[in-house]
C-alpha cells in the first residue's frame, strides 16, 4: 500500500527531515490561496498512486497563484494514469543545485533491508542506473545492529559530501530507516532529495510503501488502503474480485485457482514462452 505523498512527507518531517513548504488543496480556490500564502512560484502535484506521474502531466509548475488555480482546475476531477485526482499538493518551487536518491527497501535476496543511494535523482534515475549500474551505493542492513549514523556517514562521503553536510545527509538517511521500521514498510525513498542552491537538503518527493499484512498494527493508516501502486488492469481486476498481476511476456494466462495458474506459468516458461499475466478467477469458477 502506497501512502499519499503529503502523508509520507508529514511522517518524515516529524522525524526531522526538511520538506518543501506547502499544503493539500481539494479545490482550485484552495490551490490559489496556498500559492498566494507561499509567496513564491509553486509546483502543483496530483496525489495519485501512480508511477511516473510527472511524465503523464501530474506535476506542473506555476509562476503565480492564478496559474496555480488554473492548473489545479485542470487536474482536479481528471483521470491520471487510471486514477481520479481528488486532491493536489501545492508546494514552493525550489532552486536545486543537485538531486540525489536515497532509499531503504526490503532486499528479498538478502532477507533484510538495504540502504540504497544514488548520486543522481529525479526523472530518469532508472534509465541512468540501467546505463551505469556502478552508480548504485548499496549497503545491506544487519537487523541486529540497524542502520546507524556511521553507516549513513559512510554513504554520504561516497556521494561526495564531507563535514557538516555529510552529517546533515546522514540524519536524513537514518530517519528513512526509522520510518521503515516504525511503519513495517517495504520501501521508503526520497527521489529526489534536493541539495538546494542555499545549501539545504529537502525531500522533494517521498514514497512510502507499507506492508498491507501489517496494517493491523497501524490502524491509523487503514484509511489509505485503497491508495495502491497498481496498473489500470490490476485495479479493474481487484474491483472485480480477481487476482491479476501484469507481467512482461506475450502469452495470456487465465485459470481457476492460484496453484493451477502458477503451474501454467511454469509450463509456459518451461517450453520457452513468456507469460503476459497472472489471472486467477477463483477456485470455484
N, C-alpha and C positions, 0 to 999 in steps of 0.2 A: 504494500500500500504506500503510495506516494503522498506525502504531506504537501498541502499548498505551499507555494514559495514563501508567502508572507508569514505563515505559521512557522516554517522551518527557520526563517531569519529571526523571528522573535525568540525562538528557543536558543539559537546560537548567541543572540545578543544578551540573553540572560546569563550566559556563561562568559561574558566579557568580550565577545568578538564584535568589532565595529561593523555596522551595516549602513548603507546609504539612508539618508533621511527620506521618509515617505509614509504613505498610508494607502489603505484599500478604498476604492470607490466602487459603488454599485449603480451610480447614475452619472451621466455626463456632467451634470452640475457639480456633483461632489468632486469629480476629477479636476474641474476648473478651480474649485475652491482650494484643493490640496496644492495644485501647481502654483496658485497665487500666494499661498502661505509659505511655500518653499522659497519663492523669490528668485528662482534660477530656471534655466531650461531643464526639462524633465524627460524621463522615459516612461512610457505607458506600456505595461506588460500584462497580457492576458493570463489569468490564473486558471490554466487547464493542465491536466496531467498528460502532456504530450511532449515527446522528444522533438527537438529541432523546431520549436515553435517560432523562433526568430526568423527562420528561413521561410516560414509559412505566413509571415506578416503579423505575428503575435507580439512583437517587440518593436515599438515605434517611438522615435524621439520627437519631442515637441518643444519649440522655442518659446512659446507664450502660453499663458493659461487658456486663451481662446483656442489655440491649436490643440492643446491637450483635451479640451472639451470635444472638439471635432473628432479627434482620434478615438476617444472613449465612446462617442456616439456610434462610430462605425463598428467598433469591437463588440460592445455590449449587446447581447442578444444574437450575435452572429455565431456561426459554427466554424470552429477552427480544428482541423485535423480530426473531425468527427465528434468534437466536444462543444457543447454550448457554452459560450463565455458569459458568465453571470457576474463576474467581478474583475476589476483590473487593479494592478498595483501601480501607483504613481510615485516615482522616486526622483530625487535630484540626479541630474546628469553629471557624471564625474569627469575630471580631466585625468586621464590614465597614462602613466609613463610606461607601465609594464603589466602584463597579465600572466597570472600563474594558475596552475591547477593543483588543488590539494584534496585528498580523499582518504577515507578509511572505509574498507569494504571487506566483506567475507571472502576469504580465499578458500574455496571449497577443496582445492587440491591439497593445500597445506593444513586444512581443518582448523583454521584460525583466522583472525583478522589480519589484514595487511595495510600498512600506511603507504600511500601512493602519492607521488608528486611529479609535476612536470614544469620545466622552465617556461612553458607557454601555456596559455589558457584561452578560453573563449571559443568562438566558432572555428570549426576546422581542426580541433585538437585531435579527433580520432584519425583524420587523414594524416596529420603530422606524425602521429605515433606509428601508423602503418608504414609510412615512408622512412621513418628513422626510429626504430624501436629502442635504440640506446638512449633516447631522451628520458625514458621512464626511470624514476628513482623509486625503488620498491623495497620495503622492509617488512618481513613477517613480524607479527607481534606475539610475544610469548604471553599467553593468558595469565600465567602466574606472576609475571612482572608488570605487565601492562605496557602502555606507551608513555614513557617518562620524558621529562623535558630534555634530558641529554640526548635521547633518541631524536627528538624533533630538531634540536640544535644541529645535530649532525646532518640532517637532511637540508636544513636551511643553508648551511655552509656549502653543501653540494649544489644548491641553487644559486650560489654566488653572493650570499649575504654574510656579513660579519658584525660583531659588536652588538649594539643595541637593536639594530634592525633584525639581526638573526634571532635575538631574544623575543622581539615582538612577533615575528613569524612563528616561532616555536610555541608561543602561547595560543595562537590561533589553531595550530595543528593539534595540540594536546586537548583543546576544547572539542575538536571534532571527535576525538576518541572518547571523551567523557560522554558526549551526546549519544554515540553509537551504543555504549554500554548501558546508559540510563534508559534508552528507549527500546532496547533489544532490536536495534536497527540492522538491516542488511548492508546498507550503504549510507554514508553521509559524505557529501562532496561539495566543495566550493569551486565553481567554474563559471566565470573566472574570479579569482581573488585579485583585486586591483591593487597595484602599487601606484598610488596617485602621484601627480606632479608635486603635491605638497608633502610627500613623504609619509603617507599613511596607508595602512593595509585595510581594505574594506571588502566585505563579502558581497560581490555584485549579484551573483546568482547562487542559490543553495538548493541542493536536492537531498531529501531525507526519505529513504525507503524503509518502512517498518515491516517487520515480520508479522503477517496477519495472524499467525498462530499464537503470537504473544500479546494480542490486543486485550486479552482478559486481564493482563497486568497493567494495562494503560487505558482504563475506561474513558479517560478524558479525550482520547484520540479516536474513539469509536465513531464520532460524527463525520469523520473523514473517510470512512470505509469505502465509499463509492468513488473516492479520488484515487484512481488506479492508473498505472502506466500500462496501457494496452492499445492495440490497434483497433481500427473500426470493426473489423471482422470479429476480433476477440470480444469486443464489447457487445456486439449483436448476439453472439453465441451465448455469452454469460446471461444476458437478459432473457434468452430463450431457454435457459436451464441446461445448456450443453457445455461440454468441456472441449475447448478448442485452443490449440497452440499453433501459431503460424511458424513454419519452417522455411528453409531456403531452396527446396527442391521443386520438382515439376510433376510429381505424381500424387494426386489427391488420395487421402486415406480416410475412410469412414467405417466405424464399427460400433457394435453394441457391447460395451464393457471395456474397461481400460486395459485389462490383460490382453484381450483379443487385438485391440488397436496397437498396443506396444509390440506384440508378436508380429503383427502385419508390417509394422515399421521395420523390424529386424529383418523380415523376409525380403522386403523390397530392397533394403541396403545390401543384403547378402548376395542378391543377384545383380548388383551394380546400379540400382536405381537410387533416386534421391526423393524422399517424401517431401511433399509441399506443406503438409499439415498433420496435426493430430486432432481427430474429431471423434469424440465418444458421445453417442446419443443415449447411452444408458443401458444397463444390463437387461432392463425389462422391455426394451424396444422390440 
